[in-house]
């Protein structure tokens, strides 16, 4: 039995799919059973609760061979990142008591830095908080998600994909959520290890390449357009971040543009992605058509 947090999201869902494909048993901690009903149909055991409840996490951990955990995405975190700190404390309490044979935590490229990372700071805190867990731990440091460009299926109909990557021809690590799920499933059910591992997930890709692959799917000539720095706050507000709270997202992309998403951090392993941006765009478009 393996515990998968965030099963109703992209990475948690991908992890569960790959484990089920391997014939493994999966358990998920969910707030809303109805939202996760499709997983029950596939044999997943659902435990009610969420990451704000260490008792529920501990109950979900009972008897598992491994656990995949993650932080909820908070685009407008408090200045002290108390939302992340609270969830991390709940995880540490539950994992210290249950001591599963292995723990895989979803992290991010750049989480090795302890300041200046904007939203990545939450994952830096997660890695720091998990350093003294009694279980073997693997940190899956993912690159930027190709899924974050899916808005382009509509937004790029005019031939332009607005991005925060600047310059647009500079490569940084990017990855598809399905590739993350595949690697997490391998780590959960594969060969045991001791101590800590850090795995970089993804391949070096530029915004220009993503735009070109989007264009292939849309059968348009699509070019990446770097949103001017002065316009970032307004652009993030259009994505739903409240006015005055866009700073962490802005700082994160500044860090990405400064090279924090580059592969090859000392002491890490690397697993390249096999799913392209083109694959992600095509799958999303086909799902809509279906």
PyMOL commands that set and color helices and strands:
alter all, ss='L'
color gray80, all
select helices_A, chain A and resi 10-21+37-41+54-61+82-98+118-130+146-149+152-158+177-189+207-218+229-238+247-260+277-289
alter helices_A, ss='H'
color red, helices_A
select strands_A, chain A and resi 2-4+26-30+45-48+66-69+102-108+136-142+144-145+160-163+171-175+196-201+203-206+223-226+269-271
alter strands_A, ss='S'
color yellow, strands_A
deselect
rebuild
show_as cartoon
